[in-house]
Amino acid sequence: MRVFVTGGTGLIGSAVVAELLGNGHTVLALARSEDSARVADAAGAEPLRGGLADLDVVRAGAAMADGVIHLAFGNDFSSPEAVAKSVAEETAAQETIGEELVGTDRPFVTVSGTPWVQGRLSTEDDPLPTDGPVGGRGRTVTAILGLASRGVRTSAVRMPRTVHNKGDGGFAGLLTQIARQSGVSGYPGDGTQRWPAVHALDAAVLFRLALEQAPAGTSWHAVADEGDRVRDIAEVIGRRLGLPVEQVPAETYGPLGPIFASDQPSSSAHTRQALGWEPRHPSLLADLENIQP
């Protein structure tokens, strides 16, 4: 299968590209810069120059492919306005891809975060949140899944708060980055809130399985660790960096503060049973031991 991948040179995307190429697929990778194009080419993918905002390029990429995996996102969480801009850009790109694929029965795998449910593990059956700092992403993914009724084999891989590799990535990576800057390995709230996690290489396998097997309109959870306590994460970071571990205000994390302070464990039981997905790489707490002082 020739697969058009957006965000194919990031932490998750590079793992997805390698997984696809290693399993007999070819990859057309959206590359917004010359550096990204070189990275994609070196990985064995065919680069297609352009970014998410270049809708004509995005449409052309989808038209040239047998299937699409969408991973790109602006990842600017510096302000509510920046988050809204990234969400709007992503929404327009996904709508463009979806319209190009209508009536083709081709697979379109999109991405979201796992939902959080008061008092229990979230499951694949739970709806995505449509309010809060990134609620727009939930609304977009729900609309994309609705294209199943228009002849697109849509599916959504829901990612946990931390997708990690070699001790970096996701919310835990942000905690590490802020700890280096502030001199304190901090955590919001009382630290007992739980974040789910997955190794990037395990997540990549699930994206491939969804592309190859997922029925139209379905959602899947890329969750290996159902929920690590944030204080435990901060303690490993503090020990690796030689920094004190302390509670800090949720406002420390800007627009993401309310999410950082939330308890949000998640399950992947249905995903494992239905798609045969089985995480095999190190857990988050084990992988954080790779943080260099």
C-alpha positions as CSV (number, residue, x, y, z in Angstrom):
1,M,0.0,0.0,0.0
2,R,1.3,3.5,-0.8
3,V,0.6,5.5,2.4
4,F,0.5,9.3,2.6
5,V,1.8,10.3,6.1
6,T,1.6,13.8,7.7
7,G,4.0,14.5,10.5
8,G,6.2,11.7,9.4
9,T,9.5,13.0,10.7
10,G,8.5,13.6,14.4
11,L,8.9,11.3,17.4
12,I,5.8,9.2,16.5
13,G,5.9,9.8,12.8
14,S,9.4,8.6,12.2
15,A,8.5,5.4,14.1
16,V,5.3,5.0,12.0
17,V,7.2,5.5,8.7
18,A,9.8,2.8,9.7
19,E,7.0,0.4,10.7
20,L,5.2,0.9,7.4
21,L,8.4,0.5,5.4
22,G,9.4,-2.6,7.4
23,N,6.1,-4.3,6.6
24,G,6.0,-3.9,2.8
25,H,4.3,-0.5,2.4
26,T,5.7,2.6,0.7
27,V,5.4,6.1,2.2
28,L,4.8,9.5,0.7
29,A,5.7,11.9,3.6
30,L,4.5,15.5,3.9
31,A,7.7,17.6,4.6
32,R,7.3,21.3,5.4
33,S,11.0,22.1,5.2
34,E,14.1,21.0,3.4
35,D,15.5,19.5,6.6
36,S,12.3,17.4,7.0
37,A,12.5,16.4,3.4
38,R,16.0,15.1,3.9
39,V,15.0,13.2,7.0
40,A,12.1,11.6,5.1
41,D,14.3,10.7,2.2
42,A,17.0,9.2,4.4
43,A,14.3,7.1,6.1
44,G,13.3,5.6,2.8
45,A,10.1,7.7,2.3
46,E,9.3,9.9,-0.7
47,P,9.0,13.5,0.5
48,L,6.2,15.8,-0.6
49,R,7.1,19.4,0.2
50,G,4.5,21.4,2.0
51,G,2.8,21.9,5.4
52,L,-0.6,21.3,6.9
53,A,-1.7,24.8,5.8
54,D,-0.8,24.0,2.1
55,L,-4.2,22.4,1.4
56,D,-3.6,21.9,-2.3
57,V,-0.5,19.9,-1.5
58,V,-2.3,17.9,1.3
59,R,-5.1,17.1,-1.2
60,A,-2.6,16.0,-3.8
61,G,-0.9,13.7,-1.3
62,A,-4.1,12.0,-0.4
63,A,-5.1,11.6,-4.0
64,M,-1.8,9.9,-4.8
65,A,-2.1,7.4,-2.0
66,D,-3.9,4.1,-1.2
67,G,-4.3,5.2,2.4
68,V,-3.5,8.1,4.8
69,I,-2.1,8.4,8.3
70,H,-2.4,11.8,9.8
71,L,0.0,12.7,12.6
72,A,1.0,16.4,12.1
73,F,0.1,19.0,14.6
74,G,1.5,22.5,15.4
75,N,2.3,21.6,19.0
76,D,2.4,25.3,20.1
77,F,0.9,25.4,23.5
78,S,2.3,28.8,24.5
79,S,-1.1,30.5,24.6
80,P,-4.8,29.7,24.1
81,E,-4.6,31.6,20.8
82,A,-1.6,29.5,19.6
83,V,-3.5,26.3,20.5
84,A,-6.6,27.4,18.6
85,K,-4.5,28.3,15.5
86,S,-2.9,24.8,15.5
87,V,-6.3,23.1,15.9
88,A,-7.8,25.2,13.1
89,E,-5.0,24.4,10.8
90,E,-5.2,20.7,11.5
91,T,-9.0,20.6,11.1
92,A,-8.8,22.2,7.6
93,A,-6.1,19.7,6.6
94,Q,-8.1,16.7,7.8
95,E,-11.3,17.9,6.2
96,T,-9.3,18.3,2.9
97,I,-8.0,14.7,3.1
98,G,-11.4,13.4,4.0
99,E,-13.2,15.1,1.1
100,E,-10.5,13.7,-1.3
101,L,-11.1,10.2,0.0
102,V,-14.9,10.2,-0.1
103,G,-16.3,7.2,-2.0
104,T,-12.9,5.5,-2.4
105,D,-13.2,3.1,0.6
106,R,-9.5,3.9,1.3
107,P,-8.3,3.9,4.9
108,F,-7.8,7.2,6.7
109,V,-6.2,6.8,10.2
110,T,-6.3,10.0,12.3
111,V,-5.0,10.7,15.8
112,S,-6.4,12.1,19.0
113,G,-5.8,11.8,22.7
114,T,-7.4,9.3,25.0
115,P,-10.5,10.7,26.8
116,W,-10.6,10.9,30.6
117,V,-13.6,9.7,32.6
118,Q,-14.2,10.6,36.3
119,G,-13.4,7.7,38.6
120,R,-12.4,5.0,36.1
121,L,-10.2,4.0,33.2
122,S,-11.4,5.4,29.9
123,T,-12.1,2.9,27.1
124,E,-12.4,2.9,23.3
125,D,-16.2,3.3,23.7
126,D,-16.0,6.7,25.5
127,P,-16.5,9.8,23.5
128,L,-13.7,12.4,23.0
129,P,-14.0,15.6,25.0
130,T,-15.1,18.5,22.8
131,D,-14.4,21.3,25.3
132,G,-11.3,22.6,27.0
133,P,-8.0,23.7,25.4
134,V,-7.9,21.1,22.7
135,G,-11.6,20.3,22.5
136,G,-11.6,21.3,18.8
137,R,-9.5,18.3,18.0
138,G,-12.1,16.0,19.5
139,R,-14.8,17.6,17.4
140,T,-12.7,17.2,14.3
141,V,-11.9,13.6,14.9
142,T,-15.5,12.8,15.6
143,A,-16.4,14.4,12.2
144,I,-13.7,12.5,10.4
145,L,-15.0,9.2,11.8
146,G,-18.4,10.2,10.5
147,L,-17.0,9.9,7.0
148,A,-17.4,6.2,7.3
149,S,-20.9,6.7,6.0
150,R,-19.5,8.4,2.9
151,G,-17.2,5.6,1.8
152,V,-14.0,6.3,3.7
153,R,-12.5,3.6,6.0
154,T,-11.8,6.1,8.8
155,S,-10.3,5.1,12.2
156,A,-8.7,7.0,15.1
157,V,-5.8,6.0,17.1
158,R,-6.1,7.7,20.5
159,M,-2.7,8.5,22.0
160,P,-2.0,8.7,25.8
161,R,-0.5,11.7,27.5
162,T,3.0,10.5,27.0
163,V,4.4,8.9,23.9
164,H,8.0,8.3,24.7
165,N,11.3,7.0,23.3
166,K,14.7,7.1,24.9
167,G,13.4,9.0,27.8
168,D,11.8,11.9,25.8
169,G,8.4,12.8,24.5
170,G,4.9,13.7,25.5
171,F,3.8,15.2,28.8
172,A,6.7,13.5,30.7
173,G,9.1,15.1,28.2
174,L,7.6,18.5,29.0
175,L,8.0,17.9,32.7
176,T,11.7,17.1,32.0
177,Q,12.1,20.2,29.8
178,I,10.6,22.5,32.5
179,A,12.6,20.8,35.2
180,R,15.8,21.6,33.3
181,Q,14.8,25.3,32.9
182,S,13.4,25.8,36.5
183,G,15.8,23.7,38.6
184,V,12.9,21.8,40.1
185,S,11.3,18.6,39.0
186,G,7.7,19.7,39.5
187,Y,4.3,18.2,39.4
188,P,0.8,19.8,39.5
189,G,-1.8,18.9,42.1
190,D,-1.0,16.3,44.7
191,G,0.8,14.1,42.2
192,T,-1.5,11.1,42.6
193,Q,-3.2,11.8,39.2
194,R,-2.4,9.2,36.6
195,W,-1.2,9.6,33.0
196,P,-1.3,6.8,30.5
197,A,1.7,6.2,28.3
198,V,3.1,4.2,25.4
199,H,6.5,3.7,23.7
200,A,6.6,5.3,20.2
201,L,7.6,2.0,18.6
202,D,4.6,0.2,20.1
203,A,2.3,3.1,19.0
204,A,3.7,2.8,15.4
205,V,2.6,-0.9,15.3
206,L,-1.0,0.1,16.2
207,F,-1.1,2.8,13.5
208,R,-0.1,0.1,10.9
209,L,-2.7,-2.4,12.2
210,A,-5.4,0.3,12.1
211,L,-4.4,1.1,8.5
212,E,-4.5,-2.5,7.5
213,Q,-7.4,-3.9,9.5
214,A,-9.6,-1.3,11.3
215,P,-13.3,-1.3,10.3
216,A,-14.7,2.1,9.3
217,G,-15.6,4.5,12.0
218,T,-13.7,2.8,14.9
219,S,-11.4,4.1,17.6
220,W,-8.4,2.4,19.2
221,H,-6.3,3.1,22.3
222,A,-2.5,3.1,22.0
223,V,-2.1,2.6,25.8
224,A,0.7,0.4,27.2
225,D,0.8,1.9,30.8
226,E,-2.8,2.5,32.0
227,G,-1.7,5.2,34.4
228,D,1.6,6.2,36.1
229,R,1.3,8.7,39.0
230,V,2.7,12.1,38.0
231,R,4.6,12.3,41.2
232,D,6.4,9.0,40.4
233,I,7.2,10.4,36.9
234,A,8.6,13.6,38.5
235,E,10.6,11.6,41.0
236,V,12.4,9.7,38.3
237,I,13.1,12.9,36.4
238,G,14.4,14.6,39.6
239,R,16.7,11.7,40.4
240,R,18.1,11.5,36.8
241,L,18.7,15.3,36.7
242,G,19.8,15.7,40.3
243,L,17.0,18.1,41.1
244,P,14.5,18.5,44.0
245,V,11.0,17.1,43.5
246,E,8.3,19.6,44.5
247,Q,4.6,20.3,43.9
248,V,4.1,23.4,41.6
249,P,1.0,25.4,40.6
250,A,-0.9,24.0,37.6
251,E,-0.4,27.5,36.0
252,T,3.2,26.5,35.5
253,Y,2.1,24.6,32.5
254,G,0.1,27.3,30.8
255,P,-3.0,26.3,28.8
256,L,-2.2,22.6,29.5
257,G,-2.4,23.2,33.3
258,P,-5.9,21.9,33.8
259,I,-5.1,18.7,31.7
260,F,-1.8,18.2,33.6
261,A,-3.7,18.2,36.9
262,S,-6.4,15.7,35.8
263,D,-6.5,12.1,36.7
264,Q,-6.9,10.3,33.3
265,P,-6.0,6.6,33.3
266,S,-7.0,4.7,30.2
267,S,-7.4,1.1,29.0
268,S,-6.5,-0.6,25.7
269,A,-8.1,-4.0,26.5
270,H,-10.5,-3.9,23.5
271,T,-7.7,-2.8,21.1
272,R,-5.4,-5.6,22.2
273,Q,-8.1,-8.2,21.8
274,A,-9.6,-7.0,18.5
275,L,-6.4,-6.0,16.6
276,G,-3.9,-8.3,18.3
277,W,-1.8,-5.4,19.4
278,E,0.7,-6.1,22.2
279,P,3.1,-3.5,23.5
280,R,6.7,-4.9,23.8
281,H,8.9,-2.0,24.5
282,P,9.9,-0.4,27.9
283,S,7.4,1.3,30.1
284,L,7.5,5.0,30.7
285,L,9.1,4.8,34.1
286,A,11.8,2.4,32.8
287,D,12.4,4.5,29.7
288,L,12.8,7.7,31.7
289,E,16.0,6.1,33.1
290,N,17.5,7.1,29.8
291,I,17.3,10.8,30.7
292,Q,20.8,12.3,30.7
293,P,21.8,14.7,33.5
